[in-house]
Amino acid sequence: MHTLKGTPAHLTGGPAGVKLPRMARTQVGIVGAGPAGLVLAHLLGERGIESVVLERHTRDYIEHRVRAGLLEHRTVELLREHGLGGRMLELGQVHRGTELRFDGQRHRIPYSDLYGGRTMLVYPQQELVADLVRLRLAADGEIVFEADDVALHDIESERPSLTYRENGACHELECGFIAGCDGFHGVSRPSIPPGALTTYGFELPFAWLGIIAAVAPSTSEIIYALHERGFAGHMLRTNEISRFYLQVEPDDDIANWPDDRIWFELRTRFATNDGWTLREGPILEKSITDMRSFIAEPMRHGRLFLAGDAAHIVPPSGAKGMNLAISDARVLSEALAAWYGSGSTALLDSYSETCLRRVWRVQEFSNWMSWMIHKIPDGVPDASFRRRLQRAQLEYLTTSPSAAASFAENYVGLEDV
Ligand SMILES: Cc1cc2nc3c(=O)[nH]c(=O)nc-3n(C[C@H](O)[C@H](O)[C@H](O)COP(=O)(O)OP(=O)(O)OC[C@H]3O[C@@H](n4cnc5c(N)ncnc54)[C@H](O)[C@@H]3O)c2cc1C
């Protein structure tokens, strides 16, 4: 443990060498061991700032929970610079372009060439979570798995705390700060008094049926296909496993989707005029995910700071959720480091504003992309007008180098927003 210059004693966890009761006190209590919480714990630990991560699920569960898989250049660089990317760099696949399909035609957008050679990396989120957990535990970081009934207290005071149960026993953890990294359905955001947050958001009129299939990819680059029956996406995972998405109705039931129907729709929606074929294989997992946009402002209340999905959700079309979560963690770690290093509150005070600039940019891009690649359902107001706009958008993007360059910088991830 490091005692930090200029830090009030109750925030340091006690003088060096004194063993406090297990988890009675920490500098930063982190709720949630997703990408935001784990990256934050690492970045703080690197600067000598203590944290304890409380995670509701088991280690095995979070290390196998299938979600995102596309890392922005900036995210990869951050993880690499902080020694968190060894396995990711070894096993991840570098991507330099993506394909848009419509009218049976294929259009490649070489985003790397269009954005200074920056690339994306395909690496499954659950693998990254597993790496971060392993590295954190190896560095003697504390992660409490299966922490039940986590509750936040006194977040407006200088001594906020967390209570939780572990194996039935109640624990209390006094914190200097609390980081709410517990996702959209977590407990942190609802702990903020009503009226203190302004929320924005809406449900998009489509959902994604996502499958994991034990089959080699049929493409070397991600495909986004718009067909009159709806969107189909071919994402990459590994050489043996592929991820596919189909646009379905938001209230659709997975029971309506036997494997044969899924492969029929994928074949139909991906069909091209040049004889491209889809490899098929056993479906290992399938689920339906609603698409929503959501932002809570500000991302701070008192000594509680929200990060990642706890504060914002973007539709998955642009593959940005995990990247935003890690970006918030970086900003928050720098703000907390400034406080613990010099007592400066400047970065803590600007945390929300700094993060929200990027969040809104990504929200706009993810929405723009979502409306461009999905079949616009009949029930949407002005559906026929929107479909003609969509067509104009697709034609512009696939014919104008300027439009493609703008797409590239947003997709690969703007550096300075
Ligand atoms: C089904 C699904 C599919 C997705 N697909 C994509 C995709 O293809 N591309 C993309 O970019 N993004 C995708 N996303 C979004 C992306 O996965 C998230 O944006 C990312 O996980 C956010 O990271 P986070 O750390 O903020 O939150 P999370 O990863 O949600 O982590 C939050 C953690 O907090 C824990 N937790 C929750 N409540 C509590 C509590 N009360 N007490 C203690 N712990 C708690 C959770 O168990 C979880 O481990 C998907 C999300 C979902 C749900």
The ligand as an ORCA input file, in Angstrom:
! r2SCAN-3c Opt
* xyz 0 1
  C     -25.996     -8.889    -24.675
  C     -25.021     -7.771    -24.994
  C     -24.339     -7.745    -26.217
  C     -23.447     -6.706    -26.516
  N     -22.781     -6.693    -27.715
  C     -21.909     -5.680    -27.992
  C     -21.173     -5.632    -29.201
  O     -21.318     -6.498    -30.053
  N     -20.289     -4.593    -29.391
  C     -20.087     -3.613    -28.433
  O     -19.262     -2.713    -28.592
  N     -20.769     -3.632    -27.312
  C     -21.656     -4.639    -27.063
  N     -22.313     -4.648    -25.911
  C     -22.010     -3.569    -24.990
  C     -20.735     -3.824    -24.207
  O     -20.615     -5.179    -23.918
  C     -20.823     -2.958    -22.967
  O     -20.877     -1.608    -23.394
  C     -19.666     -3.153    -21.993
  O     -19.752     -4.417    -21.394
  C     -19.708     -2.069    -20.931
  O     -18.769     -2.334    -19.935
  P     -19.056     -1.906    -18.442
  O     -17.861     -2.304    -17.682
  O     -19.527     -0.517    -18.389
  O     -20.332     -2.769    -17.998
  P     -20.532     -4.347    -17.906
  O     -19.656     -5.068    -18.848
  O     -22.000     -4.563    -17.984
  O     -20.023     -4.700    -16.450
  C     -20.769     -4.385    -15.302
  C     -20.459     -5.400    -14.227
  O     -21.163     -5.039    -13.052
  C     -21.739     -6.179    -12.484
  N     -22.879     -5.767    -11.681
  C     -24.087     -5.368    -12.113
  N     -24.878     -5.046    -11.081
  C     -24.142     -5.249     -9.975
  C     -24.416     -5.100     -8.591
  N     -25.623     -4.685     -8.150
  N     -23.445     -5.395     -7.700
  C     -22.229     -5.807     -8.131
  N     -21.913     -5.979     -9.443
  C     -22.869     -5.690    -10.349
  C     -22.101     -7.044    -13.677
  O     -22.235     -8.416    -13.331
  C     -20.934     -6.800    -14.599
  O     -19.886     -7.721    -14.410
  C     -23.226     -5.679    -25.583
  C     -23.916     -5.699    -24.363
  C     -24.810     -6.726    -24.069
  C     -25.559     -6.711    -22.741
*
